Amino acid sequence: MTSGLKLGQTDISIGKIAYGCWRFAQRDVATADRLIRTALDAGMNLIDTADIYGFSEFPDREDKGFGQAEVRLGEVLAAAPSLRKQMVLTTKGGIDAVRPYDSSYRYIMAAMDASLARLQTDYVDLYQIHRPDLSTPLRETARALNEIFQSGKARHIGVSNFTVAQTRALQSHLDTPIVTLQPEFSAIQQDAITDGTLDYGMETGATVLAWSPLGGGRLPTKDGAVQAALDEIALRYGISRSVAALAFTRAHGADVVPIIGTQTPQRITESGYAAQINLTGREFYDIVEAYRGQSMP
Ligand SMILES: NC(=O)c1ccc[n+]([C@@H]2O[C@H](COP(=O)([O-])OP(=O)(O)OC[C@H]3O[C@@H](n4cnc5c(N)ncnc54)[C@H](OP(=O)(O)O)[C@@H]3O)[C@@H](O)[C@H]2O)c1
């Protein structure tokens, strides 16, 4: 079901749409299993999670739910080990609920091991630093990531919410290429077009993974100029506004892979259709212009 895209500069095949587990922590294992299988069946073999997912959702637990989304995914994998081989498993670390960001050597080394334990696996295909930690030298973070890469605990390294300058600085200390960038990017959050993130992906070959490609639900449920422009495209193709929104993220030249987060199996399957929809350049610019409130110069 995967279709021609590679994970960054690697030979690992990934689907054009990815599935994310941010909203996963409160699912029971059977539901989580169904969501993962539905995503894999729809060609979404890159499965994204993070150690922080679930935090604050369990006020009665001492850890407040830190790690619970990984725990749920780990339970799914333990019950059905064959799923592990079908997926490109990626997690993230570096958000410590208090500090709030910690990418020190000591923290990241421990976070990696804790994630692997919760996921009940020996390695992840990709480990991403979740947010830049301004208080740690990037050289130190790189030391941890180099060891994690060399030990095989993560096959590849990526970053999320980094500026291009931060990414470049981290890269300069790494022994292995940064294979993914993970900015927020959608029809209603287009900063990645202008802040250089998508261009850096094209420069280096890193895959751009777009988080909250439906604006975390604001695109399907609210109205505005961008939504109206998406509705016109949706009508033309006979698709939903959500599928049009995912097609928009794919229409940029950087081969962006949107990470969807719905907890509804039917919506996962429907989102998969976006992999077949190739907007025209004019349609892409219609959404950019609706977002900017003016025509292209
Ligand atoms: N790196 C980062 O900092 C970062 C931050 C946030 C997220 N992420 C990643 O990105 C993934 C996706 O984020 P996201 O969940 O915000 O993505 P999203 O796909 O933009 O939004 C998902 C939300 O939209 C709702 N939704 C989808 N289709 C809908 C429809 N037709 N009508 C009404 N509501 C609809 C879903 O509700 P239902 O469940 O009811 O369908 C869900 O609450 C996460 O799982 C995570 O892996 C990364």
The ligand as an SDF file (V2000), in Angstrom:
LIG
                    3D

 48 52  0  0  0  0  0  0  0  0999 V2000
    5.3460   17.4700   16.8690 N   0  0  0  0  0  0  0  0  0  0  0  0
    4.4130   18.0950   17.5280 C   0  0  0  0  0  0  0  0  0  0  0  0
    4.6580   19.0400   18.2830 O   0  0  0  0  0  0  0  0  0  0  0  0
    2.9920   17.6340   17.3560 C   0  0  0  0  0  0  0  0  0  0  0  0
    1.9410   18.3810   17.9000 C   0  0  0  0  0  0  0  0  0  0  0  0
    0.6380   17.9330   17.6880 C   0  0  0  0  0  0  0  0  0  0  0  0
    0.4160   16.7680   16.9570 C   0  0  0  0  0  0  0  0  0  0  0  0
    1.4740   16.0470   16.4710 N   0  0  0  0  0  0  0  0  0  0  0  0
    1.2780   14.8190   15.6900 C   0  0  0  0  0  0  0  0  0  0  0  0
    0.3010   15.0490   14.7030 O   0  0  0  0  0  0  0  0  0  0  0  0
   -0.7310   14.0850   14.8430 C   0  0  0  0  0  0  0  0  0  0  0  0
   -2.0420   14.6510   14.3730 C   0  0  0  0  0  0  0  0  0  0  0  0
   -2.4040   15.7780   15.1590 O   0  0  0  0  0  0  0  0  0  0  0  0
   -3.9410   16.1140   15.3110 P   0  0  0  0  0  0  0  0  0  0  0  0
   -4.6490   15.0190   16.0140 O   0  0  0  0  0  0  0  0  0  0  0  0
   -4.0630   17.4790   15.8800 O   0  0  0  0  0  0  0  0  0  0  0  0
   -4.3590   16.1050   13.7470 O   0  0  0  0  0  0  0  0  0  0  0  0
   -5.5950   16.5900   12.8960 P   0  0  0  0  0  0  0  0  0  0  0  0
   -5.8400   15.4660   11.9510 O   0  0  0  0  0  0  0  0  0  0  0  0
   -5.3150   17.9590   12.3890 O   0  0  0  0  0  0  0  0  0  0  0  0
   -6.8180   16.7290   13.9150 O   0  0  0  0  0  0  0  0  0  0  0  0
   -7.4600   15.6220   14.4660 C   0  0  0  0  0  0  0  0  0  0  0  0
   -8.6910   16.1170   15.1700 C   0  0  0  0  0  0  0  0  0  0  0  0
   -9.6120   16.5560   14.1840 O   0  0  0  0  0  0  0  0  0  0  0  0
  -10.8370   15.9130   14.3940 C   0  0  0  0  0  0  0  0  0  0  0  0
  -11.4680   15.6310   13.1010 N   0  0  0  0  0  0  0  0  0  0  0  0
  -10.9080   15.0260   12.0410 C   0  0  0  0  0  0  0  0  0  0  0  0
  -11.8040   14.9350   11.0180 N   0  0  0  0  0  0  0  0  0  0  0  0
  -12.9250   15.4830   11.4530 C   0  0  0  0  0  0  0  0  0  0  0  0
  -14.1910   15.7040   10.8610 C   0  0  0  0  0  0  0  0  0  0  0  0
  -14.4670   15.3350    9.6140 N   0  0  0  0  0  0  0  0  0  0  0  0
  -15.1240   16.3120   11.6040 N   0  0  0  0  0  0  0  0  0  0  0  0
  -14.8650   16.7030   12.8620 C   0  0  0  0  0  0  0  0  0  0  0  0
  -13.6710   16.5230   13.4990 N   0  0  0  0  0  0  0  0  0  0  0  0
  -12.7130   15.9230   12.7750 C   0  0  0  0  0  0  0  0  0  0  0  0
  -10.5220   14.6260   15.1010 C   0  0  0  0  0  0  0  0  0  0  0  0
  -11.6530   14.2090   15.8300 O   0  0  0  0  0  0  0  0  0  0  0  0
  -12.1240   12.6480   15.7570 P   0  0  0  0  0  0  0  0  0  0  0  0
  -11.1020   11.8790   16.4790 O   0  0  0  0  0  0  0  0  0  0  0  0
  -13.4510   12.6980   16.4550 O   0  0  0  0  0  0  0  0  0  0  0  0
  -12.2470   12.2870   14.3080 O   0  0  0  0  0  0  0  0  0  0  0  0
   -9.3580   15.0410   15.9890 C   0  0  0  0  0  0  0  0  0  0  0  0
   -9.8200   15.6110   17.2000 O   0  0  0  0  0  0  0  0  0  0  0  0
   -0.6800   13.6880   16.3190 C   0  0  0  0  0  0  0  0  0  0  0  0
   -1.2980   12.4460   16.5810 O   0  0  0  0  0  0  0  0  0  0  0  0
    0.7970   13.6600   16.5480 C   0  0  0  0  0  0  0  0  0  0  0  0
    1.3290   12.4470   16.0770 O   0  0  0  0  0  0  0  0  0  0  0  0
    2.7470   16.4710   16.6530 C   0  0  0  0  0  0  0  0  0  0  0  0
  1  2  1  0
  2  3  2  0
  2  4  1  0
  4  5  1  0
  4 48  2  0
  5  6  2  0
  6  7  1  0
  7  8  2  0
  8  9  1  0
  8 48  1  0
  9 10  1  0
  9 46  1  0
 10 11  1  0
 11 12  1  0
 11 44  1  0
 12 13  1  0
 13 14  1  0
 14 15  2  0
 14 16  1  0
 14 17  1  0
 17 18  1  0
 18 19  2  0
 18 20  1  0
 18 21  1  0
 21 22  1  0
 22 23  1  0
 23 24  1  0
 23 42  1  0
 24 25  1  0
 25 26  1  0
 25 36  1  0
 26 27  1  0
 26 35  1  0
 27 28  2  0
 28 29  1  0
 29 30  1  0
 29 35  2  0
 30 31  1  0
 30 32  2  0
 32 33  1  0
 33 34  2  0
 34 35  1  0
 36 37  1  0
 36 42  1  0
 37 38  1  0
 38 39  2  0
 38 40  1  0
 38 41  1  0
 42 43  1  0
 44 45  1  0
 44 46  1  0
 46 47  1  0
M  CHG  2   8   1  16  -1
M  END
$$$$
